[in-house]
Every structure is written in C-alpha cells, then in structure tokens.
C-alpha cells in the first residue's frame, strides 16, 4: 500500500512539474512576442534566409550556361 502511495505521489509531482514548465515557457513566449524589436529582428532574419535560399537556387545565370536570364 505504501509503495502505491509513493508511486502516485511521484506521478503527481512529475505532472505538476511538467505543467509548471509549460506554463512558464508559454508566458515567456507571449511576453517576447509583444516586443516590437523582437518581431522586427525575427522578420529581418526570415527575409535574410529567404534571400539566401533564392540566391542559392537562382543567381541570374541559367544552368545551361547561355548567359544572364534573370
């Protein structure tokens, strides 16, 4: 009987820890999403990465070697 109570207490402690962590993480995420500087930096990073992908796929010269097509 005592072993069952210990297992249940450990499970309850684990669930409380998980729920507490998820709540803390979500509060941090919401507060950082409200910051305009964070939003601007994230948007700039997305644009920079998209430009890098675009440049890597097509840099103005076609694959056949017939000059600039872009």
C-alpha positions as CSV (number, residue, x, y, z in Angstrom):
1,X,0.0,0.0,0.0
2,X,2.8,2.4,0.8
3,X,4.6,1.7,-2.5
4,X,1.4,2.6,-4.4
5,X,1.2,5.9,-2.5
6,X,4.8,6.7,-3.3
7,X,4.3,6.0,-7.0
8,X,1.2,8.2,-7.1
9,X,3.0,11.0,-5.3
10,X,5.9,10.8,-7.7
11,X,3.5,10.8,-10.7
12,X,1.6,13.9,-9.2
13,X,5.0,15.7,-8.7
14,X,6.1,14.9,-12.2
15,X,2.8,16.2,-13.7
16,X,2.9,19.3,-11.6
17,X,6.5,20.0,-12.8
18,X,5.6,19.5,-16.5
19,X,2.5,21.7,-16.2
20,X,4.5,24.4,-14.4
21,X,7.3,24.3,-17.0
22,X,4.9,24.5,-19.9
23,X,3.1,27.5,-18.3
24,X,6.3,29.3,-17.6
25,X,7.6,28.7,-21.2
26,X,4.3,30.0,-22.7
27,X,4.4,33.1,-20.5
28,X,7.9,33.8,-21.7
29,X,6.9,33.3,-25.3
30,X,4.0,35.6,-25.1
31,X,6.0,38.4,-23.5
32,X,8.7,38.2,-26.1
33,X,6.2,38.2,-29.0
34,X,4.8,41.5,-27.8
35,X,8.2,43.2,-28.1
36,X,8.4,45.2,-31.4
37,X,12.2,44.9,-31.6
38,X,12.0,41.1,-31.3
39,X,9.3,41.0,-34.0
40,X,11.4,43.2,-36.3
41,X,14.6,41.1,-35.8
42,X,12.7,37.9,-36.4
43,X,11.1,39.3,-39.6
44,X,14.5,40.5,-40.8
45,X,16.1,37.1,-40.2
46,X,13.3,35.4,-42.1
47,X,13.8,37.7,-45.1
48,X,17.6,37.3,-45.0
49,X,17.2,33.5,-45.0
50,X,14.7,33.6,-47.8
51,X,17.0,35.8,-49.9
52,X,19.9,33.4,-49.3
53,X,17.7,30.5,-50.5
54,X,16.6,32.4,-53.5
55,X,20.2,33.4,-54.4
56,X,21.4,29.8,-54.0
57,X,18.7,28.5,-56.3
58,X,19.0,31.1,-59.0
59,X,21.8,33.6,-59.2
60,X,20.8,35.2,-62.5
61,X,22.8,32.8,-64.7
62,X,20.9,29.9,-66.2
63,X,22.1,26.3,-65.8
64,X,22.7,25.8,-69.5
65,X,25.5,28.5,-69.5
66,X,23.8,30.7,-72.0
67,X,24.1,34.0,-70.1
68,X,22.1,36.1,-67.8
69,X,18.4,35.3,-67.7
70,X,17.2,36.9,-64.6
